[in-house]
Amino acid sequence: SYGSAGRQINFFFGLLAGTTNDKQVRSAVFGQMREPFDTSIISIPSSILRPGESYTFLVRATNFLDASSVDSVTVRRRMDNGPLVFVEGPNIMGVRASQAFKLRASATLSQCHSGPS
């Protein structure tokens, strides 16, 4: 991947320790990283993620000036194919005792769903 000036951005992926199969998942992550480290997308096979476990994946992007930024995402493999619900708005809302408020939610099938559409 390249920045706005056309210079290469390097991506380094990792996994926080703490799962029962760290070695296997880390091997899948590191197995996809190759010099010159310009790949910004990796794929994690669902078959190596254990149901009920949470995996925190990290990515660090570094530019030609050696400036970098790190971000993470936590993935939890569900044990079922139930719907995924999303409640719009902030996770914590403060309201006065006299105020009414609305909740808006949406639901979709899990991306893991393999049954009929």
C-alpha positions in Angstrom: 0.0 0.0 0.0 1.1 3.5 -0.6 0.6 6.9 1.1 -0.7 10.1 -0.6 2.8 11.0 -1.8 3.2 7.6 -3.5 5.6 6.3 -0.9 5.2 2.8 0.6 3.4 2.2 3.8 4.4 -1.0 5.7 1.9 -3.1 7.6 2.8 -5.4 10.5 0.1 -7.7 12.0 0.1 -9.4 15.4 -2.0 -11.1 18.0 -2.2 -10.4 21.7 -1.3 -13.4 23.8 -4.0 -15.0 26.0 -5.8 -17.6 23.9 -5.5 -21.3 24.2 -4.2 -21.6 20.6 -2.0 -18.5 20.3 0.7 -20.4 18.5 -1.6 -21.6 15.7 -3.3 -18.3 15.1 -0.1 -16.3 15.3 1.5 -18.7 12.8 -1.5 -18.0 10.4 -1.0 -14.2 10.9 2.8 -14.2 10.5 2.6 -16.6 7.6 0.9 -13.9 5.5 3.5 -11.2 6.2 6.2 -11.0 3.5 8.8 -8.4 2.7 8.4 -5.6 1.7 5.4 -5.7 4.1 3.1 -3.8 1.9 0.1 -6.1 2.3 -2.7 -4.3 4.2 -5.1 -7.3 4.3 -4.7 -10.7 5.8 -7.3 -13.5 6.1 -7.8 -15.6 9.2 -9.4 -19.0 8.6 -12.4 -19.5 10.8 -11.4 -23.1 11.3 -8.5 -22.0 13.6 -10.6 -19.7 15.8 -12.1 -21.6 18.8 -15.8 -21.0 19.8 -16.2 -18.7 22.7 -12.5 -17.4 22.6 -11.7 -13.7 22.1 -8.8 -12.8 19.8 -7.3 -9.4 19.7 -5.5 -8.7 16.4 -3.1 -5.7 16.1 -1.9 -3.9 13.0 0.9 -1.2 12.9 1.3 1.0 9.8 4.6 2.7 9.3 5.5 5.3 6.7 8.8 6.2 5.0 9.7 8.6 7.9 9.3 5.7 10.3 6.2 7.3 11.9 3.7 4.7 12.8 0.2 4.1 14.2 -1.3 1.0 15.9 -4.9 -0.1 16.0 -6.6 -3.3 17.1 -9.8 -5.3 16.7 -11.1 -8.0 19.0 -12.9 -10.9 17.4 -14.9 -13.5 19.3 -16.0 -16.6 17.5 -19.6 -17.3 18.3 -20.9 -20.7 19.0 -24.1 -20.2 17.1 -25.4 -18.5 13.9 -27.9 -16.2 15.7 -28.6 -12.7 14.6 -26.1 -9.9 15.2 -27.8 -6.8 16.8 -26.5 -3.3 16.6 -27.8 -0.4 18.8 -27.2 3.0 17.2 -25.6 5.8 19.1 -23.1 5.9 22.0 -22.6 3.0 24.4 -23.4 5.2 27.4 -26.1 7.9 27.4 -26.9 10.3 30.1 -30.5 11.5 30.4 -32.4 13.5 33.0 -35.0 11.8 35.0 -37.7 13.8 33.1 -36.3 13.0 29.6 -37.6 10.4 27.3 -35.2 8.7 24.9 -35.4 6.4 21.9 -33.3 3.3 21.1 -32.9 2.3 17.5 -31.6 -1.2 16.7 -31.0 -3.3 13.6 -30.2 -6.9 13.2 -28.5 -9.0 10.5 -27.6 -12.6 10.1 -24.1 -13.5 11.3 -21.5 -13.5 8.5 -20.8 -17.1 9.5 -24.4 -18.1 8.6 -24.3 -21.0 6.1 -27.9 -21.9 6.0 -30.5 -20.9 3.3 -31.0 -17.2 2.7 
